[in-house]
Amino acid sequence: MTLPAVALPAGRTGVVTRARARVAGAAGALFVGFFTVLAVFGEQLAPYRATELAGPSLEPPSDAHLLGTNLLGQDVASQLILGARASLVIALLAGVGTVLVGGMVGVIAGWFRGWVDAVLMRVTDVVLVVPKLPLLLLVGALTGGRVGALSLLIAVTFWPVTARVLRSQVLSLRTRTHVRAATGFGAGTWHQLRNHILPDLALLSLAELIPAASRAVALQAGLAFLGVGDPSQPTWGGMIRDAIAYRSVFLIEAWKWWLVPPILAIVTLVAGISLLGTAGERRLSPRVSRHTR
Amino acid sequence: MRTSRNRLTALACAAMLALVACSSDTGGDSGGGGTAAGGGQEERVTIRLAASDQGPGYPTPYGAIRGPGRLMSSFIFDTLGFPDVTGDPKPWLARSWESTPDGKTWTFRLRDNVRWHDGRPFTADDVVFTFDYNLKGPGSTTGVYSAVNYIDTVTSPDPSTVVITTTQARPTFLTDVVGSFSGMSIMPKHIWESVTDPAKFQGDQALVGTGPYKLRQFDLTNNTFDFLANDDFYLGPPKVRELQIIKVGDPLLALQQGELDSATTGNGQSGTGAIPQSQIDALSRNFKMFTAPGEFNVALFFNQTRGFPYDQKEFRQAVAYALDRRDMVQRLLNGRGVPGPAGALGPANPFLNPRLPEYNHDLNRARSMLDQVGLRDANGDGVRDRPDGSPFAIPLLTSNLDTTTATLVSEQLRAAGLRVDLVTVDQPTSDARDTRGEYDMAIVHFGGLSSDPNGLTNRFASTSRAQSFTRVQGFRNAEFDRLAAEQAGTIDVNRRKELVNQMQAILADELPQLSLYVPEQIAFADTKKFNGWAYTPGCPPCGISLNKRNLVSGNAAPAPNA
């Protein structure tokens, strides 16, 4: 009983924490909302096409080019705006995909137990130890690295942790009295899952979705940086790659407007997703909130 | 040895060495400074250069077959001649040479005070042995010297004379036999006569030569070498006492920090971008800047076996007019380079045809030519379609090192209404697909533009069996083939130039490939320490900034005629 009291630093009251959570949530919503607008209305907002030779090489920021131009004379601001889509789409697709695959495996294993559980968990173990980055690089290069393919790839390589977390939750849920009572009344598997298990997993799934989405953003940027990706689609990772490939980027001022913006964009989006997720989690369930604090 | 060097060679060399050329004030500087340094006390220096990024191979004539390695082995092994800074082969291991009027018999007179690094005397027997070994013996299986298969006999009437006869008079004979890159490295008979697998022969014995340097130590994982002067060298103890090839991050920064004595920029190669003017200014304050015309280029290939429209000359010409290659030079090279000559020889090649079409940017002309070819916008979407109205897009193959160039090409062609879809793959895949012709259009980079024009035969003649990513696909021109065959046996330089000019004119009109741009070569060197830096034209791989002649003499003056 004394442990939580000790763990809470003096002066950190619940009110302050809740206020902080609200600010964090608002900030997260702002960041993610901002990039969502860019992703949806990119073509309308960007002054130039991403690959367009919009001006002279390596122009510093000006009215014509808010973030200057890169080596080829392409508009950095436009690339930044148009690059938001790849990041957000992959965050959504890969995040949801990871939770779907992991959830399916976890729920089936946890509910049916026995040999089904044994087989699925061994498969999970195998996938868990597969070296993911080399695999992503290889398959990404072979499939051309389109966003859809990449999302699917991330989903089928990163689901095991989600599967394990959800499986243990299902194992715990199926021993709860209401579930056992329902079983006693002859409730079938489908009825049980739909009415008693899945609703209780929603929150945990959200908690799994957030890191999965953030990870997908970072992974996609990393893969684009390493050259895996659809070259016709502007990406932040690709911008960083191009900037660093220019050997003299740090010898002149260009890194300030060419390299820093895409890095900031990635950091901001990942942070935004995390903040939004944490805040949403607290809001949806005070119990989880208390528990996690 | 290969006459047309490939891209790797060029890149690696550029990365490795200072090339050095006559910038505006070099001429006056070299004479005065060099002799002044040599005049007083004999101060012998240590020169440090950046190691190549690419593995040079074991520094024997068979282990080091690409530029960087070839340069390393050239410090240990000598050829009968070696170019001086004018680029012409001059006597080296041989004292002099002459040919009969028919150009088929060559007599080399050898120096008589030469010793191998192990102390044994060098004789004509070693030369005869080397040729026999490479033309008929175990050396012939390596393919290193396949270019000299027209040599008939090699004999030595006396211990200081070698006579070589050929089956056919060849204008490239001297380059093939005594050239700095392709020439035959003379090996000691007493060591190599028992070697049956030359490519695998390694160890101290394998590194015995007559050259001005002995290899003290080396590390092939880092590509580092440490050479020490051979003080018994027949032209006198080398002025550069030690030669260190060391590993650094960025060569230019290392030069600025005093870790190197000379470095090149790799100006605009492989997407690294041009050196910014501010850095040039900073380096120029402390180092001498040398520039030389480029011999490396990035080119656009058309695969004519893929049919319409790539097999249409007008289409290829229209693409050439649609491209603004001066703009490419501006954006990618900061203006330090030139659009590639359309005849496929480099701007500094002595055989360059000066009257070739330049294909200056002319969008209207490009548009009307594309209309004539039948590529018109059928559905009003701003993109040209095939004559039957189906959409047309050019898949443009590029390695990930050339995506910036490919993007520029794609954007410039877009202005003419052509849609380009980039296909980006890694460099080895790109090389392989280029070699096998698995592309419609491709961006390819390679060097060797200053090499002997005989290389055009390998790349463009329909009779060529060459397998290389620089070989064009589907180009057949009987007149070109005829000219290529004729020039190969033409000794008279002017007549040969005429023939090669015609070959270039055909290439410039047909455009089986279009050279996009040729970056200028830029190097910086510390002339306060050493004044023998010199660019040697026509010596492609040469990082011959470091012409070994000058390492020995200590200055950059051309060799006195022997």
Interface residues (C-beta under 8 A of the other chain):
Chain A: T51 E52 L53 P56 S57 L71 L72 G73 A141 G227 P231 S232 D242 A245 Y246 R247 S248 V249 L251 I252
Chain B: D250 G266 G271 T272 G273 A274 I275 P276 S278 Q279 Q330 R331 L332 N334 N400 T403 T404 T407 L408 S410 E411 Q412 D421 L422 T424 D426
